[in-house]
Amino acid sequence: MTYAQTMDRTVAHSPVNDVTYDLMQALTSKLEAIEAYEFYREDANGEVRQLFDDLLVEDRRQAERLLEALRTELR
């Protein structure tokens, strides 16, 4: 059984459709990653700190895209 098949079964009785659920889950994952990177960057310096800064910029941009897609899906 694939991951998608498993997830379809999980949300079969959900009040939201699969696309909405997927967007919500992806956004949640991005927001959790952003929180983690903010925490990790405080311990880092030099190139590692820059890496976390770069990841923060990228993930914030992607989170905004996911949020906009979710808003569109909910309209």
C-alpha positions in Angstrom: 0.0 0.0 0.0 1.4 3.4 -0.9 1.5 6.5 1.3 -1.2 8.2 -0.7 -3.5 5.2 -0.4 -2.9 5.1 3.4 -3.6 8.9 3.6 -6.8 8.6 1.5 -8.1 6.1 4.0 -7.2 8.3 6.9 -9.0 11.4 5.7 -12.0 9.5 4.1 -14.2 10.8 6.9 -12.6 14.2 7.2 -14.7 17.3 6.8 -12.1 18.7 4.4 -11.2 17.3 0.9 -7.8 15.7 0.2 -6.3 18.8 -1.4 -7.2 21.0 1.6 -5.9 18.4 4.0 -2.6 18.1 2.0 -2.1 21.8 2.0 -2.8 22.1 5.7 -0.3 19.3 6.5 2.4 20.7 4.2 2.0 24.2 5.8 2.2 22.7 9.3 5.4 20.9 8.3 6.9 24.1 6.9 5.9 26.1 10.0 7.5 23.4 12.3 10.7 23.5 10.2 10.8 27.3 10.4 10.5 27.1 14.2 13.3 24.5 14.4 15.6 26.5 12.1 15.2 29.6 14.2 16.1 27.6 17.3 19.1 25.9 15.6 20.6 29.1 14.1 21.0 30.5 17.7 23.6 27.7 18.4 25.4 28.1 15.0 27.8 30.6 13.6 29.7 31.2 10.4 28.6 29.0 7.4 26.2 26.9 9.5 24.4 30.0 10.7 24.2 31.2 7.1 22.8 27.9 6.1 20.0 28.1 8.6 19.3 31.7 7.6 19.0 30.6 4.0 16.7 27.8 4.9 14.6 30.2 6.9 14.2 32.5 3.9 13.3 29.6 1.6 10.9 27.9 3.9 9.1 31.2 4.8 8.6 31.9 1.1 7.3 28.3 0.6 5.0 28.7 3.7 3.6 31.9 2.2 2.9 30.0 -1.1 1.2 27.2 0.8 -0.9 29.6 2.8 -2.0 31.4 -0.3 -2.9 28.1 -2.0 -4.8 27.1 1.1 -6.7 30.3 1.1 -7.6 29.9 -2.6 -8.7 26.3 -2.0 -11.0 27.4 0.9 -12.8 30.0 -1.2 
